[in-house]
Amino acid sequence: MQSGTVRPNLAIGELLWDRLPEGPRLGGTTANYAILSARLGGNAALLSCVGQDQLGREALERLHAVSEGLFGSTLDVGWMQQTGVYPTGTVGVEVDVEGRPRYQIRRPVAWDAIGVGDGVLELARRAGVVCFGTLAQRQEPSRGTIRRVVEATGPECVRVWDVNLRMPHCDAEVLEWCLQHATVIKVSDEELPEVARLLGDEEMALDGDLTAAAVRAGRALLARARQAKLCAVTLGSHGSVLVDAESYHRHCGYRVQVVDTIGAGDAFTAGLVHAYVHGAGLEAMNVVANLCGSYVASCSGATPELSAELVGKIAQALA
């Protein structure tokens, strides 16, 4: 575990194995975000839980290997927990002809049992960023732990809510709590119809012109959130729209040969936050986020090592 004055980029939530036709692959939105944030040069920390089983041991070994392979950045996996009550999380994944995944999510599993261990709330108080979603709030004790951690962060902490909606594992109460605690919101065009239904807000429906509809949806989410300063609406192969209180920016995405899109949204979020904490404007944030998302979609696996070309393009966008 790290100590001292380092302000970690903390991710809390699910770590699991995606069961793909070609074999199991370590993943989960939270884990993917943490790994990509570390690969982008940040000081990431991951708080999740695995079972006391072979998949749990392999997950921890994989995380330690990633951590040890970093140069100039960190992935702190000392906060990972283990439970003997539930097995390590697994998800059945089917990928369609366009590379889009469909998930069959088991419950209960180890990441449903994240607890407030020693030092966790102090870690939260030191955090410069905390990233959380809805899926790991589907039941206790993880729901309560996530909320205590987010609420323990300081006023300067960037609270990133990646909606990551997986029905039926979410309800309106979870959405409302997240809205009231987020600084940055990231939601996809596929999630917005269900978010609009749960919250009873027709302004969030993506009807008509895509850019105008995404701006309207982003503004509707910001209007309901007490602290949010930015909303990112991802549009799959059509890029994304970033919305703040005064303006918006549309990026049409990058054309790549898609291998699969698993982890592409998580990479988008990691890139977005990386640019956000560097003080980038909407256009630069959109460029970096789309560079990261499209790069992962063009690779096999959700957390590939980043190419020198990609790193150079990111640095240029943030210069």
N, C-alpha and C positions, 0 to 999 in steps of 0.2 A: 504494500500500500504506500502511496506517495504521501509525503507530509510537507510542511513548510509553507511557502508562499505561492506555490503553483496553484493557479485557478483552473480546475479541471473542467472539461467538457463532458458532463456526466450523462450517460444514457441509462435509463432504468426501464425494464420491461422484459420482453420475451427473448430467449435464446432457445433454438430448437434445431432439429434436423429435418430438412426437406427431403421427403422420400420421392425421388425422381426415377423415371424408367431406367436411367443409366446408373443409378445408385444414390445413396444418401449424401446430402450436402449440408454443411453447417450454415445456418441462417437465422432468420427472425429479424424483424425490422430493427429492433433495438441493437442487436449484435452487429448487424450490417452497418448501421449508422456509426457505431463506435469504431469499428475497424476502419471504415472509409475516412472518418474524421482524423484518426491517427495517421493514416496513409497520406492525408493532405497536409500533415505537419503539425497537427494539434496535440494537446495533452488530454487524451480521452480516458475516461474511466467507465467501466461496464459493471452494472449491478443487476444481476439476474440470478437464476437458481437452476441447477441441474440435479438429476437423481444420482443416487449412489449405485450406479449401474455402469455397464460398459460404454454406453453412449455418452453418459455423463463424463466418464474419464477421458474418452476420446475428445469430447468438446473442450475440456480444460486443457488437454495437451495441444490441441489445435490453436487455442487462444494464446497459450504461452509461446508457441512457435511464432505466431504473428508478432507478438510483443517483442520477442528477442530479435526478430528480423528487421526492426525499425531502426532508422538512423535519424537523429535530430528531432524525434518526436516520441511520444509514449502512448501505450495502451495499458492502463492499469487494470489488471484482472484480479487483483488481490481482494476485491469486494465481491467476487462470485461466491454464491452460497450453494450448499448441497443439502438435500433432504432424503431421508429414507422412507418417506410416506408415499411419494409419487414418483413415477418414472420420468426420465428426461423427455422433454417435449418432442413430439414428431408430428409432421404434417404430410398428408398425402397430396402430391402435386401432379396435376395433368397440365401439359402445355399444348395449346392449340397451334394451328398452322402459322399463325402470326406471332408466335412466341409469347402469348399472354397466358399466365398461369391461372389455374383454378385450384382452390385449396379445400382439403378436408382436415379440419383442425380437431385434434383429440382434446378431451378434458375428463377429469382434472389431470394436470401434469405438473412438473416441478416448478415451472415459472408462475404457476398459480400460488406458490407458497413463498414468495419473496418476503422476508421479514426485515424489521428494523434492527439490524445487528449493531454490535459495538462500533461506534465511530461513524455510523452512516449519516446521522443528522449533522454531525460536524463537517463531514464531507459535503453535504448539501449546502451548508452555510458558506463554505469556501468556493463553491462552484461558480464559474463564470457563465456557464451554459448548462441547462438541464433539458434533456429531450425525453418526451414521454408520449404515449399513445392511448388508444382506447382498449385494445385487445387484452392487455394484461390487467385491466381493471374489471374484468368480467366477474371476478369473485374475490372474496377475502382469503388469505390476508394480503395478497398483492395489491388489491385496490387501496386498502388503508395505508400500506407502506408507500405506494407511489404518491398518495396525497400528502402524507406527512413529509416526505422528502421535498416535494415541490413547494409546499407551504413553508418549509424551513429555509429555503434559499433567500438570499438578500435582495433588496430592491433593485440592485444593479444587475442581477442575474438575468440572462436572456432565457426565457422559458419557451421552449419550442414544442409545439403540439403538432405531431404528425398524426392526422386523424386515423389513417390506417384502418378503415372500417371493415370489419369482418362479421357480417350478420350470421347467426342471431346473437353474437357475442357483445352487443352494445345496446344501450337504451338512451332515452332522452336525458335522464338524470346525469349520466356520464358525460354526454356531450355538453350539457350546460355547465357542469363543474369545470371541464377543460376550457370552455370558452372564457370563464371568469378568471382563469389563471395563466393564460397564454400571452406571451409577448409576440411570438411569431406563429402563424397558423399555416399549415400546408395540407391541402385537400386535393383530391383528384376529381376529374370530371365524372368518373364512374361512381365515386362516393357521394357526390353532391345530391342526386335525386333522393337517396335514402336519408341523408342529413336533413334535406328540406322537409321530407315527410315527418321525421322524428321531431323536428323543431317547429313544424307547422308554419314554415316561412316560404311562401311561393317565390319570393325574390331570389332564392337560391337555385331555382330551377334553370338549367341551361337551355333556354328557348331562344330561337332566332339567331342573329349574328353571334358567332362564337366569342369573339373578343368582347363585345358589349355585354353578353350574358355572363362571361367570366368576371368582368369588372363589377357587374351588378351583384353577383353572388359574393365576391370578395368583400364588397362594401357592406353587404347585409351581415356577413359574419363579423366584420369589424365593429359594426354598429351595436351588436349584441355583446361584444367583449369589453370588459372594463379597462383592460391594460394593453390589449393587442395593438401593435404598431405596423404590422405587415401581414398580409395574407397572400399566399402563393397558391394559384389554381393551376394544376398540371393538366395538360390536354393530350396525353399520350404522344403519338407521332406528330401532333400539331403544336408541340412546344408547351408554353406556359404563359400565364399572365400574373404579374406581381402588382399588388394594389396596396397603397398606403392612404393616409388621410387626405393627401393633396393631389396625388397623381397615380398613374399606372404605367406599366410597360409590358408590351407583348413581344415574346420571342417565338419564332416559328419552328424552333427545334433544328437539329442537325440530322441530315440523312446519313444513316449508317446501315450496314448489313446486320440485321438483328439476329443474334444467336438465341437469346431468351431475355425476357424483360424482368426476371426475378432479381430483385435488388436494385433495379434502375431507379425506382422512386426513392429508395433509401439513399442512394448516391446523390440524387438531386437534392435531397434535404441536407445531406452533409456538405455539398458544395455551396448551397444557399447560405447555410449558417457560417461556413468558412468565410465567405465574402461579406456577410453581414457584420461579423465581429471585426473585420478589417475596415469597416466604415465605408464600404462600397455603396454606390448609388443603385437605383433600381436596374438600370441597364446592365451594369457590370455584374450585379448579383444574378440576373437572369442568364447572362452568358456563362458564368462559372457553373451555375446549377445545371444548365442544359448540357454543357460540356461533360460534366460528371455523369449525368444520367444516361446520355447517349453512349458514352464510353463503356459503361458497365453493360448496357444492352447489347453491345457489339462483342462482348467477351463471354466466355463460359464461366459461370460462377458469379455470385453476388458481390464478392469482395476481392477482385483481382488487384495485383500490384499495379500501380499507376505508371504509365509510360512516360519517358522523358518528354515526348512531344506534348502530351496532355499537361504535364506540370508546367511546361513553358508557356502554353496557351493560357493557363490559369494565371500565371505570374504576369503575363502581358495584359490580361483583362483587368487585373487589380493595380497595375502600375499607375 
